[in-house]
Amino acid sequence: MNSVNYIDLFAGAGGLSEGFIRAGFNPIAHVEMNKDACDTIKTRTAYHWLKENKKTIIYNDYLKSEIKNKEELWSNIPEHLINSVINKEISEMTLPEIFNTIDNELNDKKVDLIIGGPPCQAYSVVGRARKDMDSDPRNHLYKHYVKFLEKYQPKMFVFENVPGILSAKNGEYLAMILTAVRNAGYEVAIPPKNYLNAKDFDVLQDRKRVIIIGWKEGLNLSYPEFEPKEQRFQISKDLFSDLKPLKNGEGTLNAVEYAKPTTEYLKQSNIRNGLDFVTQHISRPNNENDLEIYQIAIEKWNNGKRLNYAELPTRLIKHSNIDSFVNRFQVVNGKGISHTVVAHIAMDGHYYIHPDKEQNRSISVREAARIQSFPDDYFFEGSRTAAFKQIGNAVSFSNAA
């Protein structure tokens, strides 16, 4: 598989790419406009190269802050690997420069696969409610994706997006995307049930995504069939139980020991994969008003009910709009799987309240990363807010990727 080369477009923090690397594919380039996300991919690229060359101790020293900055870590791996992470917005103006950088990285190798998906907010129900669909340039980024197909002629591609892409403008955008890739010389297929759900692949999250795949005409392929896995694990008992309990505002970005032994799920999923410490287990500070709401929300959740914001005591209601988004405070289902983690987690944690009433806080960076199935040695560069944004925008991957 190491000879199967791919390019990752709109790469984010590298979640989708991590699944392909686990499966043995070789990344040629990652293209992403957000600098923090690019730095995260560079750090993960360093991890993979150091692991392959039996120098993981260097990476672990970085996680333990014994290497003081990311640039010092990156200096331990070939420079061309760092340069293969292209921090550019994909546009008509930047395409020639991006193509040139990729061509230099290819060095006569072929591109076998292109993966990635344009920013999904443009196709989400909330995103299109805020802005006219046709005037939002993000809705047309698929055209740039197709230009990569036309230039590099990979055997296959994987195009990921939110279920909203199916209904955006009554299905017109999906039809335009499918027509464009067919015109580029590809057969194309969407999942038999229109989307895949991460919970069916041993991820403890109800996360639906449309995964469109395509292949060169004449390859005679079809969409693979997946057998959903029975979910027998729980967030509190199997995913969070080994992490140190925190109050709001507590924790650290630095390395700390685990509080308890690992669990069957953490081992099976490779979330705990050999380290005796964990990083970025840090929670947000919250004001007293929110903390009181959290307590009410957890109490209701433990009695089988969701909190309705409009039904809170008047003194706790701080938003004038009590007719919509009445579920703005939600508790993560500790006795089951989480609801979908989205990019809004970077703004506040009200939609992701920790199920333990004693801790009374929103989930930490590391807990969010675990819900998204990132391993504990995956380090997110940038601030706490930047880390939450990268995690919320990421693609979940399973150990069976």
Steps between C-alpha positions, in 0.01 A plus 500: 500500500793739554511542121141632492542877495229750584435874532281633781301814410330724757695283743406663831698348787558179304229275643400345168865470400584321826257223407667454163847500654388231745385297202846531343453778246774756432414874519663715232350831610246654734335827396329707770436873550503509883851546642435327833360196319804496268730512802309207647551300181872586500528375857311182410723457193798519736340232719455259210853550362661467844294188575599343167865577571485372861550845650165537675679613816560836331127546444421394856751755628307766310171392660670518841626855419863386510523630144392860540337586169350336192768635266765309697291184469453549125875547453545129576329384179573559128414856400302394194246328727434824683477685168243247376249656741375789289346786698294657222137572431401313186393756241553592135793720604677241715448189285817547286719538809336201673540285189866599474569408863329163459684430174833560674398264779387228259845468340372275217261308730134471399197611698276196553235661718360840597307538826328781685190714492434875480401676826172342600340808662397617156275197453372476857144605574622775734762620252261543212242670722751776574607580147369479146626168365617624161693795646694285748831416327540187713213340306714508186824363641416161352600648163858536629487142628410389148798692360728283713332194350551636150868581558616192691260239360496279813347155477251590772377783721315534831280808552365551851227736616197547727157347425376850418678475167228256391224760535686827440299704250266202460784273397634728227847534656545125533389456137754762388779327694417158355477642148836678536689187611335291230608754241854463638490130410381332819226263602351616826294353783351604832423265793199271445317678786638842392734538798725306737485537878815494714315307773483200265881486490584482872508879548305615810318774314183534295665672203348472153713582196452467126805319363499523121751280320602498136724296274635529148262384231563139409618380843167321558479576873206554733430653840622266775251337733552557873357292781412736788669400823287453807572779748576356843710778654411817692655846526539519879601141571712425193623831353543751785557284808883508500524879477554712810176661627500877445299800611426779255814687399729226628748285312808562290622482143809324635557130567330345805470140614186299445275474806401136440599197292391479139173343384418238240362769268804728534729211410281370219467844341870585547402823678738404779787368296801459723560829681487518878380860491244715322506863379242774444261380770386854575150641547350843451428737787130577540307771681271421791187546290607236249615262772157514662340425163742208454385354833136525393575352159686203650225441756236496226714277279544249780121486522466436127418855387673770294520855631272750326671839526167686510398305811795615712442737792472852361810619688715248307376589151746739335397458134205695368415229245320225688299372203783335306814313610322402820738203517808725519608318819551126446663227706724240341335160540731332747303175491510478122664690216542871440295717270690655210803713582500812282725803454283713732673324789774759443257777601368349824448162660131531585406235242752255649449491876692225679254238635662490847312746722792514744730638232238749377674627186509462126723232351875550473704523181618141546150370566374668182792349308419154637135532396635575152717184531836681497771308686644654815837563335332729242600854594301802383709812447378847593286623787232306685238666280697413184522137614123481557439646153729247333334213684148616418586533130675164479390174342461209740690188407483151644775251564356304211560788258 
